[in-house]
Amino acid sequence: MSAQDGRPDIPAPFNALLGVRFVSWSGGKAELRLPIGRDHLNGAFSVHGGVYATMLDNAVTFCASYAGDGRPGHRCLTLSLTTSFVAPAVEGDTLTARARVVGGGRKLVFVQGEIFNQDGHRLAHGDAVIKRLAPPS
């Protein structure tokens, strides 16, 4: 288990570096937020696509890992993640990623995620297949 111990409220080192913060985590859903600063930008001064992909990956993985209130999450692995970039974000924006389980079973979970800006405009979306590696302890 990682230092996060399956809990999104304890950021992994990479999430802490980016500034990603989890807003909610419940059965079949996850939401996280990121205020965009200069370090998140690419050479065109819009948010780097890797930031979108990271936010989607975090949202879909934590969505699939949920094991119940007050319990640590399942250990999970992203098997596939498609990311479609719809619109740019810029410094000063606040991005919100939301994910929801759309199918699967005990071991493989199918999840969809979306990223919106503070005005509710959809900026990116993706589909993922997540494998649950181990039950929570």
DSSP file (Angstrom, degrees, kcal/mol; ACC not computed):
  #  RESIDUE AA STRUCTURE BP1 BP2  ACC     N-H-->O    O-->H-N    N-H-->O    O-->H-N    TCO  KAPPA ALPHA  PHI   PSI    X-CA   Y-CA   Z-CA
    1    1 A M              0   0    0      0, 0.0    74,-0.0     0, 0.0     2,-0.0   0.000 360.0 360.0 360.0 148.7    0.0    0.0    0.0
    2    2 A S    >   -     0   0    0      1,-0.1     3,-1.5    10,-0.0    10,-0.0  -0.205 360.0 -94.5 -80.3 176.0    1.2    3.5   -0.7
    3    3 A A  T 3  S+     0   0    0      1,-0.3    -1,-0.1     2,-0.1     9,-0.0   0.755 127.3  63.8 -61.8 -23.2    1.7    6.3    1.9
    4    4 A Q  T >  S-     0   0    0      1,-0.1     3,-1.8     2,-0.0    -1,-0.3   0.743  93.2-150.9 -71.2 -22.2   -1.8    7.3    0.9
    5    5 A D  T <   -     0   0    0     -3,-1.5    68,-0.3     1,-0.3    -2,-0.1   0.848  68.7 -55.7  52.2  37.8   -3.1    4.0    2.3
    6    6 A G  T 3  S+     0   0    0      1,-0.2    67,-0.9    66,-0.2    -1,-0.3   0.613 111.2 124.6  75.9  11.3   -5.9    4.1   -0.2
    7    7 A R    X   -     0   0    0     -3,-1.8     3,-1.1    65,-0.1    -1,-0.2  -0.913  49.2-160.7-111.1 123.3   -7.1    7.5    1.0
    8    8 A P  T 3  S+     0   0    0      0, 0.0    14,-0.4     0, 0.0    -1,-0.1   0.707  87.9  70.7 -72.6 -17.7   -7.4   10.4   -1.4
    9    9 A D  T 3  S+     0   0    0      1,-0.2    -5,-0.0    -5,-0.1    -2,-0.0   0.595  91.2  64.7 -76.7  -7.6   -7.3   13.0    1.5
   10   10 A I  S <  S-     0   0    0     -3,-1.1    -1,-0.2    -6,-0.2    -3,-0.1  -0.913  93.5-136.4-110.5 101.6   -3.6   12.1    2.0
   11   11 A P        -     0   0    0      0, 0.0    -2,-0.1     0, 0.0    10,-0.0  -0.295   8.7-124.6 -67.1 137.5   -2.0   13.3   -1.3
   12   12 A A     >  -     0   0    0      1,-0.1     4,-2.7    -4,-0.1     5,-0.2  -0.372  37.0-101.3 -64.9 156.8    0.6   11.2   -3.0
   13   13 A P  H  > S+     0   0    0      0, 0.0     4,-2.3     0, 0.0     5,-0.1   0.877 123.1  49.1 -53.1 -42.1    3.8   13.0   -3.6
   14   14 A F  H  > S+     0   0    0      2,-0.2     4,-2.1     1,-0.2     6,-0.2   0.910 112.0  48.3 -66.8 -40.6    3.1   13.7   -7.2
   15   15 A N  H  >>S+     0   0    0      2,-0.2     4,-2.1     1,-0.2     5,-1.8   0.903 111.2  51.0 -64.0 -40.3   -0.4   15.0   -6.5
   16   16 A A  H  <5S+     0   0    0     -4,-2.7    -2,-0.2     2,-0.2    -1,-0.2   0.904 108.4  52.4 -62.9 -40.8    1.0   17.2   -3.7
   17   17 A L  H  <5S+     0   0    0     -4,-2.3    -1,-0.2    -5,-0.2    -2,-0.2   0.913 114.1  42.3 -60.5 -43.6    3.6   18.6   -6.2
   18   18 A L  H  <5S-     0   0    0     -4,-2.1    -1,-0.2    -5,-0.1    -2,-0.2   0.781 111.9-120.0 -73.9 -27.1    0.8   19.4   -8.7
   19   19 A G  T  <5 +     0   0    0     -4,-2.1     2,-0.2     1,-0.3    -3,-0.2   0.608  52.2 163.1  95.0  14.3   -1.5   20.8   -6.0
   20   20 A V      < -     0   0    0     -5,-1.8     2,-0.4    -6,-0.2    -1,-0.3  -0.490  15.3-170.9 -69.1 132.1   -4.3   18.3   -6.7
   21   21 A R  E     -A   33   0A   0     12,-2.6    12,-3.3    -2,-0.2     2,-0.3  -0.989  19.8-127.3-127.7 136.4   -6.8   18.2   -3.8
   22   22 A F  E     -A   32   0A   0    -14,-0.4    10,-0.3    -2,-0.4     3,-0.1  -0.657  21.7-178.6 -84.8 136.4   -9.7   15.7   -3.4
   23   23 A V  E     -     0   0A   0      8,-2.7     2,-0.3     1,-0.4     9,-0.2   0.832  64.6  -1.2 -99.9 -47.2  -13.1   17.2   -2.8
   24   24 A S  E     -A   31   0A   0      7,-1.7     7,-2.4     2,-0.0    -1,-0.4  -0.995  49.3-173.9-150.7 154.1  -15.3   14.1   -2.4
   25   25 A W  E     +A   30   0A   0     -2,-0.3     2,-0.3     5,-0.2     5,-0.2  -0.921  27.6 137.1-150.6 116.0  -15.1   10.3   -2.5
   26   26 A S  E >   -A   29   0A   0      3,-2.1     3,-2.2    -2,-0.3     2,-0.3  -0.864  60.4 -40.3-150.1-178.6  -18.1    8.1   -2.3
   27   27 A G  T 3  S-     0   0    0      1,-0.3    37,-0.1    -2,-0.3     3,-0.1  -0.304 125.2 -12.6 -55.7 112.6  -19.7    5.0   -3.8
   28   28 A G  T 3  S+     0   0    0     35,-0.5    73,-1.8    -2,-0.3     2,-0.3   0.564 123.4  83.3  75.8   9.2  -19.0    5.1   -7.5
   29   29 A K  E <   +AB  26 100A   0     -3,-2.2    -3,-2.1    71,-0.2     2,-0.3  -0.988  44.4 174.8-144.9 151.8  -17.9    8.7   -7.5
   30   30 A A  E     -AB  25  99A   0     69,-1.7    69,-2.4    -2,-0.3     2,-0.3  -0.979   6.0-171.0-151.5 149.3  -14.9   10.9   -7.0
   31   31 A E  E     +AB  24  98A   0     -7,-2.4    -8,-2.7    -2,-0.3    -7,-1.7  -0.997   7.0 174.5-142.7 138.1  -14.2   14.6   -7.4
   32   32 A L  E     -AB  22  97A   0     65,-2.3    65,-2.6    -2,-0.3     2,-0.3  -0.942  12.9-149.0-140.1 163.7  -10.9   16.6   -7.2
   33   33 A R  E     -AB  21  96A   0    -12,-3.3   -12,-2.6    -2,-0.3    63,-0.2  -0.952   8.6-173.4-137.8 151.0   -9.8   20.1   -7.8
   34   34 A L  E     - B   0  95A   0     61,-2.4    61,-2.9    -2,-0.3     2,-0.4  -0.911  17.7-145.0-147.3 116.0   -6.7   22.0   -9.0
   35   35 A P  E     - B   0  94A   0      0, 0.0     2,-0.5     0, 0.0    59,-0.2  -0.690  33.3-124.0 -75.4 130.9   -6.1   25.8   -9.1
   36   36 A I        +     0   0    0     57,-3.3    56,-2.4    -2,-0.4     2,-0.2  -0.653  35.3 174.9 -86.9 125.1   -4.0   26.4  -12.2
   37   37 A G    >   -     0   0    0     -2,-0.5     3,-1.7    54,-0.2     4,-0.2  -0.615  49.3 -87.8-115.6 179.5   -0.7   28.2  -11.7
   38   38 A R  G >  S+     0   0    0      1,-0.3     3,-1.6    -2,-0.2     7,-0.1   0.830 121.5  63.4 -58.5 -35.3    2.2   29.1  -14.0
   39   39 A D  G 3  S+     0   0    0      1,-0.3    -1,-0.3   -21,-0.0    -3,-0.0   0.627  95.8  60.5 -68.6 -12.4    3.9   25.7  -13.4
   40   40 A H  G <  S+     0   0    0     -3,-1.7     8,-2.7     5,-0.0    -1,-0.3   0.438  88.6 100.4 -90.2  -0.9    0.9   23.9  -14.9
   41   41 A L  B <   -F   47   0B   0     -3,-1.6     6,-0.2     6,-0.3     2,-0.1  -0.506  59.6-143.9 -93.8 153.9    1.3   25.6  -18.3
   42   42 A N    >   -     0   0    0      4,-3.0     3,-1.9    -2,-0.2    -1,-0.1  -0.271  48.4 -77.7 -95.4-170.5    2.9   24.4  -21.6
   43   43 A G  T 3  S+     0   0    0      1,-0.3    -2,-0.0     2,-0.1     5,-0.0   0.688 131.8  56.8 -66.3 -18.4    4.8   26.5  -24.1
   44   44 A A  T 3  S-     0   0    0      2,-0.2    -1,-0.3     3,-0.0     3,-0.1   0.310 117.1-113.9 -93.1   7.8    1.6   28.0  -25.4
   45   45 A F  S <  S+     0   0    0     -3,-1.9    46,-0.4     1,-0.3     2,-0.3   0.794  81.9 112.0  61.4  32.3    0.7   29.2  -21.9
   46   46 A S  S    S-     0   0    0     44,-0.1    -4,-3.0    -6,-0.0    -1,-0.3  -0.839  83.5 -70.1-120.7 167.8   -2.3   26.9  -21.6
   47   47 A V  B     -F   41   0B   0     42,-2.6    -6,-0.3    -2,-0.3    42,-0.1  -0.320  55.1-112.7 -62.1 132.7   -2.6   23.9  -19.3
   48   48 A H    >>  -     0   0    0     -8,-2.7     3,-1.6     1,-0.1     4,-1.1  -0.388  19.4-124.9 -63.8 139.4   -0.3   21.0  -20.3
   49   49 A G  H 3> S+     0   0    0      1,-0.3     4,-2.5     2,-0.2     5,-0.2   0.780 108.9  66.1 -57.8 -28.7   -2.2   17.9  -21.4
   50   50 A G  H 3> S+     0   0    0      1,-0.2     4,-2.3     2,-0.2    -1,-0.3   0.795  95.8  56.2 -64.6 -27.7   -0.4   15.9  -18.8
   51   51 A V  H <> S+     0   0    0     -3,-1.6     4,-2.5   -11,-0.2    -1,-0.2   0.931 108.7  46.6 -67.9 -45.7   -2.2   17.8  -16.1
   52   52 A Y  H  X S+     0   0    0     -4,-1.1     4,-2.7     2,-0.2    -2,-0.2   0.947 113.9  48.2 -58.5 -48.8   -5.5   16.8  -17.6
   53   53 A A  H  X S+     0   0    0     -4,-2.5     4,-2.7     1,-0.2    -2,-0.2   0.893 111.9  49.6 -61.8 -40.9   -4.4   13.2  -17.9
   54   54 A T  H  X S+     0   0    0     -4,-2.3     4,-2.6     2,-0.2    -1,-0.2   0.923 111.1  48.8 -64.1 -44.6   -3.2   13.1  -14.4
   55   55 A M  H  X S+     0   0    0     -4,-2.5     4,-2.5     2,-0.2    -2,-0.2   0.925 113.5  46.8 -62.3 -43.9   -6.4   14.6  -13.0
   56   56 A L  H  X S+     0   0    0     -4,-2.7     4,-2.9     2,-0.2     5,-0.3   0.930 111.7  51.2 -62.6 -44.7   -8.5   12.1  -14.9
   57   57 A D  H  X S+     0   0    0     -4,-2.7     4,-2.1    -5,-0.2     5,-0.2   0.919 112.4  46.2 -60.0 -44.7   -6.3    9.2  -13.8
   58   58 A N  H  X S+     0   0    0     -4,-2.6     4,-2.5     2,-0.2     5,-0.3   0.934 114.0  48.2 -62.5 -46.5   -6.5   10.2  -10.2
   59   59 A A  H  X S+     0   0    0     -4,-2.5     4,-2.0    -5,-0.2    -2,-0.2   0.932 115.1  43.0 -63.3 -47.2  -10.3   10.7  -10.4
   60   60 A V  H  X S+     0   0    0     -4,-2.9     4,-2.0     2,-0.2    -1,-0.2   0.885 115.0  49.9 -69.4 -37.2  -11.1    7.4  -12.1
   61   61 A T  H  X S+     0   0    0     -4,-2.1     4,-1.5    -5,-0.3    -2,-0.2   0.938 113.5  43.8 -67.8 -46.4   -8.7    5.4   -9.9
   62   62 A F  H  X S+     0   0    0     -4,-2.5     4,-0.8    -5,-0.2    -1,-0.2   0.863 110.6  57.0 -67.5 -33.2  -10.0    6.8   -6.7
   63   63 A C  H >< S+     0   0    0     -4,-2.0     3,-0.7    -5,-0.3   -35,-0.5   0.940 111.3  42.4 -57.9 -47.3  -13.5    6.3   -7.9
   64   64 A A  H 3< S+     0   0    0     -4,-2.0    -1,-0.2     1,-0.2    -2,-0.2   0.742 109.2  59.9 -71.7 -24.1  -12.9    2.6   -8.5
   65   65 A S  H 3< S+     0   0    0     -4,-1.5     9,-3.0    -5,-0.1    -1,-0.2   0.629  71.8 123.1 -83.0 -12.6  -11.0    2.2   -5.2
   66   66 A Y    <<  +     0   0    0     -4,-0.8     7,-0.1    -3,-0.7     3,-0.1  -0.228  28.2 170.4 -56.6 132.1  -13.9    3.2   -3.0
   67   67 A A        -     0   0    0      1,-0.4    -1,-0.1     4,-0.3     2,-0.1   0.342  56.5 -61.4-125.5   2.4  -14.7    0.4   -0.5
   68   68 A G  S >  S-     0   0    0      3,-0.2     3,-1.9     2,-0.0    -1,-0.4  -0.386  70.6 -51.2 128.5 153.4  -17.1    2.1    1.9
   69   69 A D  T 3  S+     0   0    0      1,-0.3   -43,-0.1    -2,-0.1    -3,-0.0  -0.288 122.6   8.8 -57.6 133.8  -17.3    5.0    4.4
   70   70 A G  T 3  S+     0   0    0      1,-0.2    -1,-0.3     0, 0.0    -2,-0.0   0.495 106.3 108.8  76.0   4.2  -14.5    5.1    6.9
   71   71 A R  S <  S-     0   0    0     -3,-1.9    -4,-0.3   -65,-0.1    -1,-0.2  -0.855  74.1-109.9-111.6 147.4  -12.6    2.3    5.1
   72   72 A P        -     0   0    0      0, 0.0   -66,-0.2     0, 0.0   -65,-0.1  -0.367  45.1-103.3 -66.6 156.8   -9.3    2.6    3.2
   73   73 A G        -     0   0    0    -67,-0.9    64,-0.2   -68,-0.3    -7,-0.2  -0.289  34.4 -91.7 -79.6 165.0   -9.7    2.1   -0.6
   74   74 A H        -     0   0    0     -9,-3.0     2,-0.4    62,-0.1    -1,-0.1  -0.419  44.1-108.0 -64.5 147.3   -8.8   -0.9   -2.7
   75   75 A R  E     -C  134   0A   0     59,-1.5    58,-3.0    -2,-0.1    59,-1.1  -0.698  50.9-172.8 -74.2 133.5   -5.4   -0.9   -4.2
   76   76 A C  E     -C  132   0A   0     -2,-0.4     2,-0.4    56,-0.3    56,-0.2  -0.895  24.0-157.1-134.2 159.2   -5.9   -0.2   -7.9
   77   77 A L  E     -C  131   0A   0     54,-2.1    54,-3.0    -2,-0.3     2,-0.7  -1.000  23.5-127.0-135.5 131.6   -4.0    0.0  -11.2
   78   78 A T  E     +C  130   0A   0     -2,-0.4    52,-0.2    52,-0.2     3,-0.1  -0.709  25.1 179.4 -78.4 117.6   -5.0    1.8  -14.3
   79   79 A L  E     -     0   0A   0     50,-2.7     2,-0.3    -2,-0.7    -1,-0.2   0.844  69.8  -0.7 -86.0 -38.4   -5.0   -0.6  -17.2
   80   80 A S  E     -C  129   0A   0     49,-1.4    49,-2.0     2,-0.0    -1,-0.3  -0.992  58.1-177.7-151.7 148.0   -6.1    1.9  -19.8
   81   81 A L  E     -C  128   0A   0     -2,-0.3     2,-0.4    47,-0.2    47,-0.2  -0.920   8.4-162.8-146.9 116.9   -7.1    5.5  -19.9
   82   82 A T  E     -C  127   0A   0     45,-2.7    45,-0.7    -2,-0.3     2,-0.5  -0.835  11.1-164.5 -96.5 140.6   -8.3    7.4  -23.0
   83   83 A T  E     -C  126   0A   0     -2,-0.4     2,-0.5    43,-0.2    43,-0.2  -0.986   6.9-168.3-129.4 123.8   -8.1   11.2  -22.8
   84   84 A S  E     -C  125   0A   0     41,-3.2    41,-1.9    -2,-0.5     2,-0.6  -0.954  14.1-146.6-111.9 124.4   -9.9   13.6  -25.1
   85   85 A F  E     +C  124   0A   0     -2,-0.5    39,-0.3    39,-0.2    38,-0.0  -0.803  24.6 167.7 -93.8 122.9   -8.9   17.2  -25.0
   86   86 A V        -     0   0    0     37,-3.3    38,-0.2    -2,-0.6    -1,-0.2   0.815  60.2  -4.0-105.2 -41.5  -11.8   19.5  -25.7
   87   87 A A  S    S-     0   0    0     36,-1.9    -1,-0.4    34,-0.1     2,-0.1  -0.987  71.2-103.4-154.4 156.0  -10.7   23.0  -24.7
   88   88 A P        -     0   0    0      0, 0.0     2,-0.3     0, 0.0   -40,-0.1  -0.421  22.2-154.1 -83.0 159.0   -7.8   24.8  -23.1
   89   89 A A        -     0   0    0    -42,-0.1   -42,-2.6    -2,-0.1     2,-0.3  -0.905  13.0-156.1-122.7 157.3   -7.4   26.2  -19.6
   90   90 A V    >   -     0   0    0     -2,-0.3     3,-2.2   -44,-0.2   -54,-0.2  -0.802  35.6 -64.5-130.5 169.5   -5.2   29.0  -18.5
   91   91 A E  T 3  S+     0   0    0    -46,-0.4   -54,-0.2    -2,-0.3     3,-0.1  -0.272 120.5  31.9 -54.3 135.7   -3.4   30.3  -15.4
   92   92 A G  T 3  S+     0   0    0    -56,-2.4    -1,-0.3     1,-0.4   -55,-0.1   0.141  91.4 119.1  98.0 -18.4   -5.9   31.4  -12.8
   93   93 A D    <   -     0   0    0     -3,-2.2   -57,-3.3   -58,-0.1     2,-0.5  -0.357  57.1-139.9 -71.9 159.6   -8.5   28.8  -13.8
   94   94 A T  E     -B   35   0A   0    -59,-0.2     2,-0.4    -3,-0.1    24,-0.2  -0.990  16.9-154.0-121.1 121.5   -9.7   26.2  -11.3
   95   95 A L  E     -B   34   0A   0    -61,-2.9   -61,-2.4    -2,-0.5     2,-0.4  -0.748   6.8-164.8 -98.4 141.7  -10.2   22.7  -12.7
   96   96 A T  E     -BD  33 116A   0     20,-2.6    20,-2.7    -2,-0.4     2,-0.5  -0.994   3.2-161.5-124.1 126.7  -12.6   20.1  -11.3
   97   97 A A  E     -BD  32 115A   0    -65,-2.6   -65,-2.3    -2,-0.4     2,-0.4  -0.922   9.0-174.2-107.7 132.2  -12.3   16.5  -12.3
   98   98 A R  E     -BD  31 114A   0     16,-2.7    16,-2.5    -2,-0.5     2,-0.3  -0.978   1.5-175.9-125.7 139.7  -15.3   14.2  -11.7
   99   99 A A  E     -BD  30 113A   0    -69,-2.4   -69,-1.7    -2,-0.4     2,-0.3  -0.961   4.1-174.3-134.3 152.6  -15.5   10.4  -12.2
  100  100 A R  E     -BD  29 112A   0     12,-2.4    12,-2.4    -2,-0.3     2,-0.3  -0.997  30.1-113.2-147.0 143.0  -18.2    7.8  -12.0
  101  101 A V  E     + D   0 111A   0    -73,-1.8    10,-0.3    -2,-0.3     3,-0.1  -0.571  30.3 176.1 -72.3 132.6  -18.2    4.0  -12.2
  102  102 A V  E     -     0   0A   0      8,-3.2     2,-0.3     1,-0.3     9,-0.2   0.421  58.6 -33.4-118.1  -3.4  -20.2    2.9  -15.3
  103  103 A G  E    S+ D   0 110A   0      7,-1.2     7,-2.4     2,-0.1    -1,-0.3  -0.987  73.7  99.7 172.4-175.0  -19.7   -0.9  -15.2
  104  104 A G  E     - D   0 109A   0     -2,-0.3     5,-0.3     5,-0.3     2,-0.1  -0.653  49.3-106.4 109.6-164.8  -17.5   -3.8  -14.3
  105  105 A G        -     0   0    0      3,-3.3    -2,-0.1    -2,-0.2     5,-0.0  -0.371  56.1 -47.8-139.5-144.4  -17.3   -6.2  -11.4
  106  106 A R  S    S+     0   0    0     -2,-0.1     3,-0.1     1,-0.1    26,-0.1   0.885 131.8  21.5 -71.2 -39.1  -15.2   -7.0   -8.4
  107  107 A K  S    S+     0   0    0      1,-0.2    25,-3.3    24,-0.1     2,-0.5   0.844 123.0  46.3-101.7 -41.1  -11.8   -6.9  -10.1
  108  108 A L  E     - E   0 131A   0     23,-0.2    -3,-3.3    21,-0.0     2,-0.4  -0.917  66.0-173.3-109.9 131.1  -12.2   -4.8  -13.3
  109  109 A V  E     -DE 104 130A   0     21,-2.9    21,-3.0    -2,-0.5     2,-0.5  -0.974  15.3-147.0-126.3 134.6  -14.1   -1.5  -13.1
  110  110 A F  E     +DE 103 129A   0     -7,-2.4    -8,-3.2    -2,-0.4    -7,-1.2  -0.890  25.8 179.3-102.8 127.1  -15.1    0.7  -16.0
  111  111 A V  E     -DE 101 128A   0     17,-2.3    17,-2.8    -2,-0.5     2,-0.4  -0.962  19.0-154.6-133.4 143.1  -15.0    4.4  -15.1
  112  112 A Q  E     -DE 100 127A   0    -12,-2.4   -12,-2.4    -2,-0.4     2,-0.3  -0.935  16.2-172.1-115.0 142.6  -15.7    7.7  -17.0
  113  113 A G  E     -DE  99 126A   0     13,-2.7    13,-2.4    -2,-0.4     2,-0.3  -0.950   7.3-172.0-133.7 154.5  -14.2   11.0  -16.1
  114  114 A E  E     -DE  98 125A   0    -16,-2.5   -16,-2.7    -2,-0.3     2,-0.4  -0.980  12.4-146.8-141.0 152.3  -14.6   14.7  -17.1
  115  115 A I  E     -DE  97 124A   0      9,-2.7     8,-3.2    -2,-0.3     9,-1.2  -0.985  18.8-178.7-122.2 133.7  -12.8   17.9  -16.3
  116  116 A F  E     -DE  96 122A   0    -20,-2.7   -20,-2.6    -2,-0.4     6,-0.2  -0.889  20.5-129.2-124.8 155.0  -14.6   21.3  -16.1
  117  117 A N    >   -     0   0    0      4,-1.9     3,-2.1    -2,-0.3   -22,-0.2  -0.392  45.4 -85.9 -92.0-178.1  -13.4   24.8  -15.4
  118  118 A Q  T 3  S+     0   0    0      1,-0.3   -23,-0.1   -24,-0.2    -1,-0.0   0.673 128.9  55.6 -64.3 -18.1  -14.8   27.1  -12.8
  119  119 A D  T 3  S-     0   0    0      2,-0.1    -1,-0.3     0, 0.0     0, 0.0   0.381 120.2-106.5 -94.3   2.5  -17.5   28.3  -15.3
  120  120 A G    <   +     0   0    0     -3,-2.1     2,-0.4     1,-0.3    -2,-0.1   0.552  69.7 147.3  85.3   7.8  -18.7   24.7  -15.9
  121  121 A H        -     0   0    0      1,-0.1    -4,-1.9     2,-0.0     2,-0.4  -0.641  51.1-122.0 -78.8 131.0  -17.2   24.4  -19.4
  122  122 A R  E     + E   0 116A   0     -2,-0.4    -6,-0.3    -6,-0.2     3,-0.1  -0.596  34.8 172.4 -75.4 127.2  -16.0   20.8  -20.2
  123  123 A L  E     -     0   0A   0     -8,-3.2   -37,-3.3    -2,-0.4   -36,-1.9   0.700  61.0  -3.9-107.5 -28.6  -12.3   20.8  -21.0
  124  124 A A  E     -CE  85 115A   0     -9,-1.2    -9,-2.7   -39,-0.3    -1,-0.4  -0.984  55.2-171.0-160.2 159.9  -11.5   17.1  -21.2
  125  125 A H  E     +CE  84 114A   0    -41,-1.9   -41,-3.2    -2,-0.3     2,-0.3  -0.980   8.5 177.0-152.7 161.8  -13.0   13.6  -20.8
  126  126 A G  E     -CE  83 113A   0    -13,-2.4   -13,-2.7    -2,-0.3     2,-0.4  -0.994  23.0-133.7-162.4 163.3  -11.9   10.1  -20.7
  127  127 A D  E     -CE  82 112A   0    -45,-0.7   -45,-2.7    -2,-0.3     2,-0.3  -0.952  27.3-172.2-122.1 143.6  -12.7    6.4  -20.2
  128  128 A A  E     -CE  81 111A   0    -17,-2.8   -17,-2.3    -2,-0.4     2,-0.5  -0.965  24.4-147.5-138.6 152.6  -10.7    4.0  -18.1
  129  129 A V  E     -CE  80 110A   0    -49,-2.0   -50,-2.7    -2,-0.3   -49,-1.4  -0.991  26.6-168.7-115.0 121.5  -10.4    0.4  -17.2
  130  130 A I  E     -CE  78 109A   0    -21,-3.0   -21,-2.9    -2,-0.5     2,-0.5  -0.922  10.5-150.5-116.1 134.4   -9.2    0.0  -13.6
  131  131 A K  E     -CE  77 108A   0    -54,-3.0   -54,-2.1    -2,-0.4     2,-0.6  -0.909  12.0-139.9-104.8 125.8   -8.1   -3.3  -12.0
  132  132 A R  E     -C   76   0A   0    -25,-3.3   -56,-0.3    -2,-0.5   -67,-0.0  -0.756  19.4-174.5 -81.1 120.6   -8.6   -3.7   -8.3
  133  133 A L  E     +     0   0A   0    -58,-3.0   -57,-0.2    -2,-0.6    -1,-0.2   0.848  61.8   0.4 -87.3 -37.3   -5.4   -5.4   -7.0
  134  134 A A  E    S-C   75   0A   0    -59,-1.1   -59,-1.5   -27,-0.0    -1,-0.3  -0.996  73.7-106.7-153.1 147.7   -6.2   -6.1   -3.4
  135  135 A P        -     0   0    0      0, 0.0   -62,-0.1     0, 0.0   -60,-0.0  -0.356  52.6 -87.3 -70.4 158.4   -9.1   -5.6   -1.0
  136  136 A P              0   0    0      0, 0.0   -62,-0.1     0, 0.0   -63,-0.1  -0.291 360.0 360.0 -62.8 151.9   -8.8   -2.9    1.6
  137  137 A S              0   0    0    -64,-0.2   -64,-0.1    -3,-0.1   -63,-0.1   0.459 360.0 360.0 -92.8 360.0   -7.1   -4.0    4.9
